[in-house]
C-alpha cells in the first residue's frame, strides 16, 4: 500500500479540542455574515445576483433532476429523521456508542442553529425559486446538514477518501440549492459554516468519550489476535 492510500491518522483528543475552537470561529463567521445580510437591507450581494443569473435561463433537465434529488436527500424527513437516526444506529451497531450520540447531537444542534439564524435574519429567498421551502433564506439548512454529516464522518472515520467525499457532498448540495434558486450563494456559505462549526464544536465536546469507543475496539482486536493465531484442532 503506497503512502497516498494510507488513512489519515486518528485525531488525538487534544487536537480535536483545538478543532472545537475552529468550530466556534466558523459559527461566529456565519453569524457575522448573517448580520451583514440583515443590516445592508433586502438587496442581495452582487455575487449572489451574478450566480443566480447564471442559472436564470431554462434549466438543463439532467442538472434539474439531480438538484431535485438532492433537495429530497438534504431536507425534510430524510435529513431530519432518516439520516441522523439511521447513521446513529449504524454507528451503535459498529460498537461506536459515543460516536452515535455525537452524530445525533451534532445533527440536532446544526438544525437548531439554522432555524435560530433563519428567524433572526429573515432573509427573503430568490423570487424564481423552483421548490417549496420554509421561512428564511439564510442560512441554507440543506447545506448545513451536508456539512455536519461530512465533518462528523471525517472525524469518526479519519480517512482522506471519507473527507474528500464529504467535501464533494457539501459542494454538490450547495450547488443544487442555488440551481433550484432556493438560496442565494451566500446562504450556502453560511450554511456550510454553521454545519461544520456545530460538528467541530461537538466533536471536541465528545472527544474524550469517543476515545472510549476506540479503546474498546482496540481491546476487542487484542482479544481476537490470540484466537486467530491459535492452531485449529485436527
C-alpha positions in Angstrom: 0.0 0.0 0.0 1.5 3.3 -1.0 1.6 6.4 1.2 -1.2 8.2 -0.8 -3.7 5.4 0.1 -2.9 5.4 3.8 -5.7 6.6 6.0 -5.2 9.9 7.9 -4.0 9.1 11.5 -6.8 9.4 14.1 -7.1 12.8 15.6 -6.0 13.0 19.2 -8.3 14.3 21.9 -6.1 17.4 22.3 -6.2 18.2 18.6 -10.0 17.6 18.4 -10.4 20.1 21.3 -8.4 22.6 19.2 -10.8 22.0 16.3 -13.6 23.0 18.7 -12.2 26.5 18.7 -12.2 26.5 14.9 -15.8 25.4 15.1 -16.7 28.4 17.3 -15.0 30.7 14.9 -16.9 29.2 11.9 -20.2 29.7 13.8 -19.2 33.3 14.6 -18.4 33.9 11.0 -21.8 32.6 9.9 -23.5 34.9 12.5 -21.4 37.8 11.2 -22.3 37.1 7.6 -26.0 36.9 8.6 -25.7 40.3 10.4 -24.1 41.8 7.3 -27.0 40.4 5.2 -29.6 41.8 7.7 -28.2 45.3 8.1 -27.4 46.0 4.5 -31.1 45.6 3.6 -33.1 43.4 1.3 -30.9 43.6 -1.8 -28.6 40.5 -2.3 -24.9 40.8 -2.7 -23.6 41.3 -6.3 -22.0 37.9 -6.3 -25.4 36.4 -5.3 -27.1 38.1 -8.2 -24.4 37.1 -10.6 -24.5 33.4 -9.5 -28.3 33.3 -9.6 -28.4 34.7 -13.1 -26.1 32.0 -14.4 -29.0 29.6 -14.0 -31.8 32.0 -14.9 -32.4 30.5 -18.3 -34.3 27.3 -18.8 -32.6 24.7 -16.5 -31.0 21.7 -18.1 -33.0 18.6 -17.4 -30.2 16.3 -16.1 -29.0 19.1 -13.7 -32.6 19.9 -12.6 -33.3 16.2 -11.9 -30.0 16.0 -9.9 -30.9 19.1 -7.9 -34.4 17.8 -7.1 -32.9 14.5 -5.8 -30.5 16.5 -3.6 -33.4 18.6 -2.5 -35.1 15.4 -1.1 -31.9 13.9 0.3 -30.9 17.0 2.1 -34.1 18.1 3.7 -37.5 17.2 5.1 -37.9 13.7 6.7 -34.7 12.4 5.2 -32.4 14.9 6.8 -34.4 15.4 10.0 -35.1 11.8 10.8 -33.8 9.1 8.5 -30.2 10.1 8.1 -29.5 11.1 11.8 -31.3 8.1 13.3 -30.1 5.6 10.7 -26.5 6.9 10.9 -26.5 6.8 14.7 -27.9 3.2 14.6 -25.2 2.1 12.2 -22.5 3.6 14.4 -24.0 2.0 17.5 -24.1 -1.4 15.8 -20.4 -0.9 14.9 -19.6 -0.5 18.6 -19.2 3.2 18.4 -21.8 4.2 21.0 -20.4 7.6 21.8 -19.9 8.4 18.1 -23.6 7.6 17.6 -24.6 10.0 20.2 -22.2 12.6 18.8 -23.8 12.3 15.4 -27.3 12.7 16.7 -26.3 15.7 18.9 -24.4 17.4 16.1 -27.4 17.0 13.7 -29.8 18.4 16.2 -27.5 21.3 17.1 -26.9 22.2 13.5 -30.7 22.2 12.7 -31.5 24.3 15.7 -28.8 26.8 14.9 -30.1 27.1 11.3 -33.6 27.8 12.5 -32.5 30.4 15.0 -30.5 32.2 12.4 -33.3 32.0 9.8 -35.8 33.6 12.2 -33.2 36.1 13.4 -32.3 37.5 10.0 -35.4 36.6 8.0 -33.8 36.9 4.6 -36.1 36.6 1.5 -35.4 33.8 -0.9 -34.8 34.3 -4.6 -38.1 35.1 -6.4 -37.5 32.4 -9.1 -37.4 29.5 -6.6 -38.3 26.2 -8.1 -39.3 24.2 -5.0 -41.3 24.7 -1.8 -39.2 25.8 1.2 -39.7 27.0 4.7 -39.2 30.5 6.1 -35.9 32.3 5.7 -33.2 32.0 3.1 -30.1 32.5 5.3 -28.5 30.1 6.1 -29.2 27.1 3.9 -30.4 24.2 6.1 -29.6 21.6 3.4 -26.0 22.8 3.1 -25.6 23.0 6.9 -26.9 19.4 7.2 -24.5 18.3 4.4 -21.6 20.0 6.2 -22.5 18.4 9.5 -22.6 14.9 8.0 -19.3 15.5 6.2 -17.4 16.7 9.3 -18.8 14.0 11.6 -17.9 11.3 9.1 -14.4 12.8 8.7 -13.8 12.8 12.4 -15.3 9.3 13.2 -13.7 7.7 10.1 -10.5 9.7 9.6 -9.7 8.6 6.0 -8.6 11.0 3.3 -11.2 9.4 1.0 -14.0 10.0 3.5 -13.0 13.6 3.8 -12.8 14.1 0.1 -16.2 12.6 -0.4 -17.6 14.8 2.4 -16.2 17.9 0.8 -17.8 16.9 -2.5 -21.1 16.3 -0.8 -21.1 19.8 0.6 -20.2 21.4 -2.7 -22.9 19.4 -4.6 -25.5 20.2 -2.1 -24.7 23.9 -2.2 -24.8 23.9 -6.0 -28.2 22.1 -6.0 -29.7 24.7 -3.7 -28.6 27.6 -5.9 -29.5 25.8 -9.1 -33.1 25.5 -7.8 -33.0 29.2 -6.8 -33.9 28.1 -3.3 -31.0 30.1 -1.9 -28.5 32.8 -2.7 -24.9 31.7 -2.9 -24.1 33.5 0.4 -26.8 31.4 2.1 -25.0 28.2 1.2 -21.7 29.6 2.5 -23.5 30.5 5.8 -25.0 27.0 5.9 -21.6 25.3 5.4 -20.1 27.4 8.2 -22.9 26.6 10.6 -23.0 22.9 9.9 -19.2 22.5 10.0 -18.9 24.7 13.1 -21.5 22.7 15.0 -19.9 19.4 14.1 -16.4 20.6 15.1 -17.6 22.1 18.4 -19.4 18.9 19.4 -16.6 16.8 18.1 -14.4 18.5 20.7 -17.1 18.0 23.4 -17.4 14.3 22.7 -13.6 13.7 22.0 -12.9 12.1 25.4 -16.0 9.9 25.3 -15.4 8.8 21.7 -11.9 7.8 22.7 -13.5 5.1 24.8 -15.0 3.7 21.6 -11.5 3.4 20.2 -10.2 1.8 23.3 -12.9 -0.8 23.2 -12.2 -1.5 19.6 -8.5 -1.9 20.3 -9.3 -4.2 23.2 -11.5 -6.4 21.0 -8.8 -6.7 18.4 -6.3 -7.6 21.0 -8.5 -10.4 22.4 -9.2 -11.7 18.9 -5.5 -11.9 18.0 -4.6 -14.9 20.2 -7.6 -16.8 19.0 -6.7 -16.2 15.4 -3.1 -17.3 16.0 -4.1 -20.5 17.8 -3.9 -23.6 15.6 -7.2 -25.3 14.9 -7.8 -28.8 16.4 -7.1 -31.7 14.0 
